[in-house]
Amino acid sequence: EFKIKKIFPNPFNPSTLISYQIPKSGDIKIDVFNVAGKKIESIFSGYKKVGIHEVYWYPKNLSSGFYFIKINYNDKISKTQKVMLLK
């Protein structure tokens, strides 16, 4: 099953760990959106093998607030989680 396992810590400063699981190898895109839905950063884009994966997000020049982490799997399925950056 494709899922975001956890984003920890949340709220966070200065970084957070994004953990996700994919059922088969495939293309992954991890993007960050603001509350208005505007894409503000791409964290990762590439091929990953089946299993559990982790990536750290170190936001730069962003203000405190809520952001959405969207993970897209094979351009077909996506999952989103809300995170809070505290400065």
C-alpha positions in Angstrom: 0.0 0.0 0.0 1.2 3.5 -0.8 1.1 5.8 2.2 2.8 8.5 4.1 4.0 6.7 7.2 4.8 9.8 9.3 6.2 13.3 9.2 8.1 13.9 12.4 8.5 16.2 14.2 5.4 18.2 13.4 5.4 21.1 14.3 9.1 21.4 13.4 12.1 23.7 13.2 14.5 23.6 11.4 13.8 20.3 9.7 11.3 17.4 9.5 11.6 13.8 8.4 9.1 12.5 5.8 8.7 8.7 5.8 6.6 7.0 3.1 6.0 3.5 1.8 5.5 2.3 -1.8 4.2 -1.2 -2.8 6.2 -1.4 -6.0 9.2 0.4 -7.4 8.3 3.6 -9.3 8.6 7.3 -9.8 8.2 9.6 -6.8 7.7 13.3 -6.6 7.6 15.1 -3.2 6.5 18.7 -3.4 5.6 21.4 -0.8 2.6 23.7 -1.2 1.5 26.7 0.8 -2.0 27.1 2.2 -3.0 28.9 -1.0 -2.1 25.8 -3.0 0.9 27.3 -4.7 3.9 24.9 -5.1 6.8 26.5 -3.3 9.5 23.8 -3.3 10.3 20.4 -4.8 12.0 18.1 -2.2 12.6 15.0 -4.4 11.8 13.7 -7.9 13.1 10.3 -9.0 12.9 6.6 -9.0 12.6 4.6 -5.8 12.5 0.8 -5.2 9.7 -0.9 -3.3 9.7 -0.3 0.5 9.9 2.4 3.1 11.8 5.6 2.3 12.8 8.7 4.2 13.8 12.2 3.2 14.5 15.3 5.3 13.0 18.7 4.5 15.0 21.7 5.4 12.9 24.7 4.4 14.8 27.9 3.6 13.5 31.4 3.7 10.0 30.4 4.6 7.9 32.0 7.3 6.2 30.2 10.2 2.9 28.6 9.2 1.2 25.6 7.7 2.5 23.8 4.6 1.3 20.7 2.7 3.7 17.9 1.7 2.4 16.1 -1.3 3.9 12.7 -2.4 3.0 11.6 -6.0 3.5 8.0 -6.9 3.8 7.0 -10.6 1.8 10.1 -11.6 -1.3 8.3 -10.6 -1.8 8.3 -6.8 -0.9 11.1 -4.4 -1.1 11.6 -0.7 -0.9 14.9 1.2 -0.1 15.8 4.8 -0.1 19.1 6.6 2.9 20.3 8.6 3.6 23.3 10.7 6.9 25.3 10.5 7.7 27.2 13.7 10.4 29.8 13.7 
